[in-house]
Amino acid sequence: MGNKLTTSEIVAAGLARRRRKETTFRLLGILATAVGVLFLGVFFATLIAKGASAFKQTFVQLEITLDAEVIAPGGEIDLEYADFDGLVRTALRSRFPDAKSRADRRELYRLISVGAGYQLRDLVASNPDLIGAKQSLWVPASSDVDMLLKGNIDASVEEALRTMSDKQIAWVESLENSGEIRSEFNDALFGNGDSRDPELAGIKGAVMGSFYMLLVTIALSFPIGVAAAIYLEEFAPKNRWSDLIEVNINNLAAVPSIVFGLLGLAVFINWMSLPRSAPVVGGLVLTLLTLPVIIIASRASIQAVPPSIREAALGLGASSTQVVFHHVLPLAMPGMLTGAIIGMSRALGESAPLLMIGMVAFIVDVPGGFTDPATALPVQIYLWADSPERAFAERTSAAIIVLLGFLLLMNLAAVIIRKRMERKW
């Protein structure tokens, strides 16, 4: 009898036990959050470390003579067949006269990007008066030179184990010591389309392709998705057919995205004969992908509107249509817009359905419309990640940084729109 606990002691022991469990649960939650933040930090740190260097590009200064006999033989300018690459090579031989053998000259020419010839052509096209003059120009270096100066090629290892020879490294050091080589902001990364040469490859074509696709997607998926949500939630009779439609919409939201790509290939390309690798087809496929997400988000927003709003409007004599469009829809619009932007964010990051409709093709030109051949930013990342050159690896990371930036901006826009349009009741 003497060992029997009193009621207060039993309650105290139970409270202590519950407090220990609560403390343990909180610690586990903090630990889980810390682990998630740690992994996220490691991911961003690794991504930035690999991709930040891509925003800089190496350029070499050359004294180039715009020879009139090469550019304008017979006094007539011939930009199409003029040997601008030959002018660059002549300037290189003048800078390094010790490169006399054919093998040495081939190695010497590989220090400069093929984009130098295009730069000369554009210069002459914009100012023909320069023909015959000698110009001091900063031309893009090759990707190997760029990688060497960024520390991605180790000059201390055996010559056979690296992509640059000892002579090429010596020439680069000579240019560096004389101040004829420097790093500048990589305009080509944002101003060019894709290229086989890493130093000339850019994301403009992929960004414009994604832009046109998202325009098609938002123009179709938002009004169709909102209209479907309004009908299902406010006007559709509650029977087995509407239940079947609701179940299928929920199931479509969980279908793998590549299935929508197969559907787009079968319907839009094989049956409707729309052009392959075109933003309009990509936009239609992404519309099918995002419609279930927008419908579900829109229905949830409509359901969140208090019934008292509907009852008050009906009590004042409003029709069912007026109740929906004058009262329910304005209150549900912030959630609908949020769902639409989140759906667009998912569409922006998709690559699997686009691979099925041919948008994996190598596209150099920047698309100028909805039917021009194009690729998308996620597909461009996929293509660059598959390239063996080290310079494409850093551009892959840079493109991922740009894609994540767009996704963060879109999600930030969703939060801002929701906050500004949100109404209290």
C-alpha positions as CSV (number, residue, x, y, z in Angstrom):
1,M,0.0,0.0,0.0
2,G,2.9,2.3,0.8
3,N,4.3,2.1,-2.8
4,K,1.0,3.0,-4.5
5,L,1.3,6.3,-6.4
6,T,-1.0,9.1,-5.8
7,T,-3.2,10.6,-8.6
8,S,-1.0,13.8,-8.7
9,E,2.2,11.6,-9.1
10,I,0.6,9.6,-11.9
11,V,-0.4,12.8,-13.7
12,A,3.0,14.3,-13.2
13,A,4.7,11.2,-14.6
14,G,2.4,11.2,-17.6
15,L,3.1,14.9,-18.3
16,A,6.8,14.3,-18.1
17,R,6.5,11.5,-20.5
18,R,4.5,13.5,-23.0
19,R,6.9,16.4,-22.7
20,R,9.8,14.1,-23.5
21,K,8.0,12.8,-26.5
22,E,7.1,16.3,-27.7
23,T,10.8,17.4,-27.2
24,T,11.9,14.4,-29.2
25,F,9.5,15.1,-32.0
26,R,10.6,18.7,-32.2
27,L,14.3,17.7,-32.3
28,L,13.5,15.2,-35.1
29,G,11.7,17.9,-37.0
30,I,14.6,20.3,-36.6
31,L,17.1,17.6,-37.6
32,A,15.0,16.8,-40.7
33,T,14.8,20.5,-41.7
34,A,18.6,20.9,-41.1
35,V,19.4,17.9,-43.3
36,G,17.1,19.2,-46.1
37,V,18.7,22.6,-45.9
38,L,22.2,21.1,-45.9
39,F,21.5,19.0,-49.0
40,L,19.9,22.0,-50.7
41,G,22.9,24.2,-49.8
42,V,25.4,21.6,-51.1
43,F,23.4,21.3,-54.3
44,F,23.3,25.1,-54.9
45,A,27.0,25.5,-53.9
46,T,28.1,22.7,-56.3
47,L,25.9,24.1,-59.1
48,I,27.2,27.6,-58.7
49,A,30.8,26.5,-58.4
50,K,30.5,24.6,-61.7
51,G,28.4,27.1,-63.6
52,A,29.6,30.5,-62.4
53,S,32.7,30.4,-64.7
54,A,30.4,30.0,-67.8
55,F,29.3,33.6,-67.4
56,K,32.9,34.7,-68.3
57,Q,34.6,34.0,-71.7
58,T,38.2,34.4,-72.7
59,F,39.1,36.8,-75.6
60,V,42.4,37.3,-77.4
61,Q,43.7,40.5,-79.0
62,L,44.9,40.3,-82.5
63,E,46.1,42.8,-85.1
64,I,44.1,41.8,-88.1
65,T,44.4,43.4,-91.6
66,L,41.2,43.4,-93.5
67,D,42.8,42.6,-96.8
68,A,40.8,44.0,-99.7
69,E,42.0,41.2,-102.0
70,V,40.4,38.7,-99.7
71,I,37.2,40.5,-98.8
72,A,36.5,42.5,-102.1
73,P,38.3,40.8,-105.0
74,G,37.9,42.9,-108.1
75,G,36.5,45.7,-106.0
76,E,33.2,44.0,-105.2
77,I,32.6,42.9,-101.5
78,D,31.9,39.2,-101.2
79,L,30.9,38.4,-97.6
80,E,29.7,34.9,-98.4
81,Y,32.9,33.5,-99.9
82,A,35.5,35.8,-98.3
83,D,38.1,33.8,-96.3
84,F,37.8,35.7,-93.0
85,D,39.2,32.6,-91.1
86,G,42.3,33.1,-93.3
87,L,42.7,36.6,-92.1
88,V,42.6,35.5,-88.5
89,R,45.2,32.8,-89.2
90,T,47.4,35.3,-90.9
91,A,47.3,37.5,-87.8
92,L,48.1,34.5,-85.6
93,R,51.2,33.7,-87.8
94,S,52.3,37.3,-87.5
95,R,52.0,37.2,-83.8
96,F,53.8,33.8,-83.4
97,P,56.3,33.6,-86.3
98,D,58.1,30.7,-84.7
99,A,55.2,28.4,-85.7
100,K,56.6,27.4,-89.1
101,S,55.7,23.7,-89.5
102,R,52.3,22.6,-90.6
103,A,51.7,20.8,-87.3
104,D,52.7,23.8,-85.3
105,R,50.3,26.0,-87.3
106,R,47.4,23.6,-86.8
107,E,48.0,23.8,-83.1
108,L,48.3,27.6,-83.3
109,Y,45.0,27.9,-85.1
110,R,43.2,25.9,-82.5
111,L,43.8,28.8,-80.0
112,I,41.1,30.9,-81.6
113,S,37.5,30.1,-82.0
114,V,35.8,29.8,-85.4
115,G,33.6,32.6,-84.2
116,A,36.4,35.1,-84.9
117,G,35.7,34.7,-88.6
118,Y,32.0,35.4,-88.1
119,Q,33.0,38.5,-86.0
120,L,35.1,39.8,-88.8
121,R,32.3,39.2,-91.3
122,D,29.8,41.1,-89.2
123,L,32.3,44.0,-88.7
124,V,32.8,44.4,-92.4
125,A,29.1,44.1,-93.1
126,S,28.4,46.9,-90.6
127,N,31.2,49.2,-91.7
128,P,32.6,48.4,-95.2
129,D,35.0,51.4,-95.0
130,L,37.3,49.3,-92.8
131,I,38.3,47.2,-95.7
132,G,42.0,47.5,-96.2
133,A,42.7,48.8,-92.7
134,K,44.4,47.1,-89.8
135,Q,42.3,46.6,-86.8
136,S,43.1,45.6,-83.2
137,L,40.3,43.3,-82.3
138,W,39.4,41.1,-79.3
139,V,38.2,37.8,-80.7
140,P,36.9,34.8,-78.8
141,A,39.5,32.1,-77.8
142,S,38.8,28.4,-78.2
143,S,37.1,26.4,-75.5
144,D,40.5,24.8,-74.6
145,V,42.1,28.1,-73.9
146,D,39.1,29.2,-71.9
147,M,39.3,26.0,-69.8
148,L,43.0,26.4,-69.3
149,L,42.7,29.9,-67.9
150,K,39.8,28.9,-65.7
151,G,41.9,26.1,-64.2
152,N,40.0,23.2,-65.7
153,I,43.0,22.0,-67.6
154,D,46.0,21.1,-65.5
155,A,49.2,22.1,-67.3
156,S,51.3,20.1,-64.8
157,V,50.1,16.7,-65.9
158,E,51.7,14.7,-68.8
159,E,51.1,16.2,-72.2
160,A,49.4,13.1,-73.6
161,L,46.8,13.3,-70.8
162,R,45.5,16.8,-71.6
163,T,43.8,18.4,-74.6
164,M,46.5,21.2,-75.0
165,S,50.1,20.7,-76.0
166,D,53.1,22.3,-74.3
167,K,53.5,24.7,-77.2
168,Q,49.9,25.8,-77.0
169,I,50.2,26.5,-73.3
170,A,53.4,28.4,-73.9
171,W,51.7,30.6,-76.5
172,V,48.8,31.2,-74.1
173,E,51.2,32.2,-71.4
174,S,53.0,34.6,-73.9
175,L,49.6,36.3,-74.7
176,E,48.8,36.5,-71.0
177,N,52.1,38.1,-70.1
178,S,51.7,40.7,-72.8
179,G,48.2,41.6,-71.8
180,E,46.7,40.3,-75.0
181,I,44.3,37.9,-73.4
182,R,41.4,38.7,-71.0
183,S,38.1,37.5,-69.6
184,E,34.9,39.3,-70.3
185,F,31.2,38.7,-69.7
186,N,30.0,35.9,-71.9
187,D,27.4,37.7,-74.1
188,A,27.3,34.6,-76.4
189,L,25.7,32.5,-73.6
190,F,22.6,34.8,-73.7
191,G,22.8,36.0,-77.3
192,N,23.5,32.9,-79.4
193,G,21.7,29.7,-80.2
194,D,23.2,26.3,-79.9
195,S,26.5,25.4,-81.5
196,R,28.9,22.5,-81.8
197,D,31.6,24.8,-80.4
198,P,31.2,25.4,-76.7
199,E,32.6,28.9,-76.7
200,L,29.8,29.9,-79.2
201,A,26.9,28.0,-77.7
202,G,24.2,30.0,-76.1
203,I,20.7,29.6,-74.6
204,K,18.8,32.3,-76.5
205,G,17.2,29.8,-78.9
206,A,16.1,27.5,-76.1
207,V,14.8,30.4,-74.0
208,M,12.8,31.8,-77.0
209,G,11.5,28.2,-77.7
210,S,10.3,27.9,-74.1
211,F,8.8,31.4,-74.2
212,Y,6.7,30.6,-77.3
213,M,5.6,27.2,-75.8
214,L,4.6,28.8,-72.5
215,L,2.5,31.5,-74.4
216,V,0.6,28.7,-76.2
217,T,0.2,26.8,-72.9
218,I,-1.1,29.6,-70.8
219,A,-3.4,30.9,-73.6
220,L,-5.1,27.5,-73.8
221,S,-4.8,25.8,-70.4
222,F,-5.9,28.7,-68.1
223,P,-9.2,29.6,-69.7
224,I,-10.1,25.9,-70.4
225,G,-9.0,24.8,-67.0
226,V,-10.9,27.6,-65.2
227,A,-14.0,27.0,-67.3
228,A,-13.9,23.3,-66.6
229,A,-13.5,23.9,-62.9
230,I,-16.4,26.3,-62.8
231,Y,-18.7,23.9,-64.6
232,L,-17.7,20.9,-62.5
233,E,-18.0,22.7,-59.2
234,E,-21.0,25.0,-59.8
235,F,-23.2,23.7,-62.6
236,A,-22.5,20.0,-63.3
237,P,-25.1,17.6,-61.9
238,K,-23.7,15.2,-59.3
239,N,-24.0,11.8,-60.9
240,R,-21.8,8.9,-61.9
241,W,-20.7,10.7,-65.1
242,S,-19.4,13.8,-63.2
243,D,-17.8,11.5,-60.6
244,L,-16.0,9.6,-63.5
245,I,-14.8,12.8,-64.9
246,E,-13.4,14.0,-61.5
247,V,-11.6,10.7,-61.0
248,N,-10.0,10.8,-64.4
249,I,-8.9,14.4,-63.9
250,N,-7.2,13.5,-60.6
251,N,-5.6,10.5,-62.3
252,L,-4.3,12.6,-65.2
253,A,-2.5,14.8,-62.7
254,A,-0.4,11.8,-61.7
255,V,0.3,10.4,-65.2
256,P,4.0,10.4,-66.2
257,S,4.7,13.3,-68.4
258,I,6.2,11.2,-71.2
259,V,2.7,9.7,-71.8
260,F,1.5,13.2,-72.8
261,G,4.5,13.3,-75.2
262,L,3.4,10.1,-76.8
263,L,-0.2,11.4,-77.1
264,G,1.1,14.6,-78.7
265,L,3.2,12.6,-81.2
266,A,0.2,10.5,-82.2
267,V,-2.4,13.3,-82.4
268,F,-0.6,16.6,-83.2
269,I,2.1,15.3,-85.4
270,N,1.1,12.0,-87.0
271,W,-2.7,12.7,-87.3
272,M,-2.9,16.5,-87.5
273,S,0.5,16.8,-89.4
274,L,1.7,19.7,-87.4
275,P,5.5,20.5,-87.8
276,R,7.9,18.6,-85.6
277,S,10.0,20.4,-83.1
278,A,7.8,23.5,-83.2
279,P,6.8,25.5,-80.2
280,V,3.1,25.3,-81.1
281,V,3.2,21.5,-80.8
282,G,5.2,21.7,-77.6
283,G,2.7,24.2,-76.2
284,L,-0.2,21.9,-77.0
285,V,1.5,19.0,-75.3
286,L,2.3,21.1,-72.2
287,T,-1.4,22.3,-72.2
288,L,-2.5,18.7,-71.9
289,L,0.1,18.3,-69.1
290,T,-1.0,21.3,-67.1
291,L,-4.7,21.2,-67.5
292,P,-5.4,18.7,-64.7
293,V,-3.2,20.8,-62.3
294,I,-5.1,24.0,-63.1
295,I,-8.5,22.3,-62.9
296,I,-7.7,20.8,-59.5
297,A,-6.3,24.1,-58.1
298,S,-9.2,26.1,-59.5
299,R,-11.8,23.7,-58.0
300,A,-10.0,24.0,-54.6
301,S,-10.1,27.8,-54.8
302,I,-13.9,27.7,-55.6
303,Q,-14.5,25.4,-52.7
304,A,-12.7,27.7,-50.4
305,V,-15.2,30.5,-51.0
306,P,-17.6,30.5,-48.0
307,P,-21.2,29.4,-48.8
308,S,-22.4,32.6,-47.1
309,I,-21.2,34.6,-50.2
310,R,-23.4,32.5,-52.5
311,E,-26.4,32.6,-50.1
312,A,-26.2,36.4,-49.7
313,A,-26.0,37.0,-53.4
314,L,-28.9,34.6,-54.1
315,G,-30.9,36.3,-51.3
316,L,-30.5,39.6,-53.1
317,G,-31.9,38.2,-56.3
318,A,-28.8,37.3,-58.3
319,S,-29.0,34.4,-60.7
320,S,-26.7,31.4,-60.4
321,T,-24.5,32.7,-63.3
322,Q,-24.2,36.2,-61.6
323,V,-23.3,34.6,-58.3
324,V,-20.5,32.6,-59.9
325,F,-19.0,35.4,-62.1
326,H,-19.7,38.4,-59.9
327,H,-18.9,37.0,-56.5
328,V,-17.4,33.5,-56.4
329,L,-14.9,33.9,-59.3
330,P,-13.3,37.2,-58.1
331,L,-12.8,35.6,-54.7
332,A,-11.3,32.4,-56.1
333,M,-9.1,34.1,-58.7
334,P,-6.0,34.4,-56.5
335,G,-5.9,30.7,-56.0
336,M,-6.6,30.0,-59.6
337,L,-3.8,32.3,-60.7
338,T,-1.5,30.6,-58.2
339,G,-2.4,27.2,-59.6
340,A,-1.8,28.4,-63.1
341,I,1.6,29.8,-62.4
342,I,2.6,26.6,-60.6
343,G,1.4,24.6,-63.6
344,M,3.5,26.8,-65.8
345,S,6.5,26.2,-63.6
346,R,6.1,22.5,-64.0
347,A,5.7,22.9,-67.8
348,L,8.8,25.0,-68.0
349,G,10.9,22.3,-66.3
350,E,9.6,19.4,-68.4
351,S,11.7,17.7,-71.0
352,A,10.4,14.1,-71.4
353,P,7.3,15.0,-73.4
354,L,9.2,17.4,-75.6
355,L,11.7,14.7,-76.5
356,M,8.9,12.6,-78.0
357,I,7.8,15.4,-80.4
358,G,11.3,16.0,-81.8
359,M,12.4,19.0,-79.8
360,V,15.7,17.2,-79.1
361,A,17.0,18.2,-82.5
362,F,20.1,20.3,-82.9
363,I,18.7,23.8,-83.6
364,V,21.2,26.6,-84.3
365,D,18.9,29.4,-85.4
366,V,16.8,31.3,-82.8
367,P,13.1,30.7,-83.5
368,G,11.1,33.7,-84.7
369,G,7.6,32.3,-84.4
370,F,5.4,29.5,-83.1
371,T,6.1,27.2,-86.1
372,D,9.8,27.6,-86.4
373,P,12.0,24.7,-85.4
374,A,13.0,25.2,-81.7
375,T,14.1,23.5,-78.6
376,A,13.4,24.2,-74.9
377,L,15.7,25.1,-72.0
378,P,15.4,21.8,-70.2
379,V,16.1,19.9,-73.5
380,Q,19.1,22.2,-74.1
381,I,20.4,21.2,-70.7
382,Y,19.9,17.5,-71.6
383,L,21.8,17.9,-74.9
384,W,24.7,19.8,-73.3
385,A,25.0,17.3,-70.4
386,D,25.5,14.6,-73.0
387,S,28.4,16.4,-74.7
388,P,31.9,15.2,-73.9
389,E,33.6,18.6,-73.9
390,R,34.5,20.0,-70.5
391,A,33.3,23.4,-71.6
392,F,29.8,22.1,-72.1
393,A,29.7,20.9,-68.5
394,E,30.0,24.4,-67.1
395,R,27.5,25.7,-69.6
396,T,25.1,23.0,-68.5
397,S,25.4,24.2,-64.9
398,A,24.9,27.8,-66.1
399,A,21.8,26.9,-68.0
400,I,20.4,25.1,-64.9
401,I,21.1,28.2,-62.9
402,V,19.1,30.3,-65.4
403,L,16.3,27.7,-65.4
404,L,16.1,27.7,-61.6
405,G,16.1,31.5,-61.7
406,F,13.0,31.5,-64.0
407,L,11.3,29.0,-61.8
408,L,12.0,31.0,-58.6
409,L,10.7,34.2,-60.3
410,M,7.5,32.4,-61.4
411,N,6.8,31.0,-57.9
412,L,7.6,34.4,-56.4
413,A,5.1,35.9,-58.8
414,A,2.5,33.4,-57.7
415,V,3.0,34.3,-54.0
416,I,2.9,38.1,-54.8
417,I,-0.3,37.8,-56.9
418,R,-2.0,35.7,-54.2
419,K,-1.1,38.2,-51.5
420,R,-2.2,41.2,-53.4
421,M,-5.5,39.8,-54.7
422,E,-6.4,37.9,-51.6
423,R,-9.6,39.1,-49.9
424,K,-10.6,38.7,-46.3
425,W,-14.2,37.7,-45.4
